[in-house]
């Protein structure tokens, strides 16, 4: 598997245990935590387990969480990933440090994911062709909803969004 993808301003590569402290900082940020579905407050051990679950899911071919690193500093600024990959469907998840909101980093990462989703899934050893990408976004999270609309996701119900390839 190609472990990293250099985009114009960020590098995407699978999350590792060494990212635990930086990811804990991002996920513990109140502006991020209010919209995620992790138990709050998160401990570092919770984040270690989350990363381990992601690594296990990667080897099982049903999960891939990419860390988003600034190209010039290698600083972890967020994550984007695919979860519950099965048949023709996957779920999208993402989080970004509020220090980097409004700079287009998540748009850059999401554009890459949408353009390359089947190649990414194939690299996981999964021969599926994704036709539907789903996302769960809190009703109050207008910034994420705006991002999904910009990329032609359809609002299906309350927190449920869908992208059809």
Secondary structure, 3 states (H helix, E strand, C coil): CCCEEECCCEEEEECCHHHHHHHHHHHHCHHHHCCCCCCCCCCHHHHHHHHHHHHHHHHHCCCEEEEEEECCCCCEEEEEEEEEEECCEEEEEEEECHHHCCCCHHHHHHHHHHHHHHHHHHHCCCCCCCCEEEEECCCCCHHHHHHHHHCCCEEEECCEEEEEC
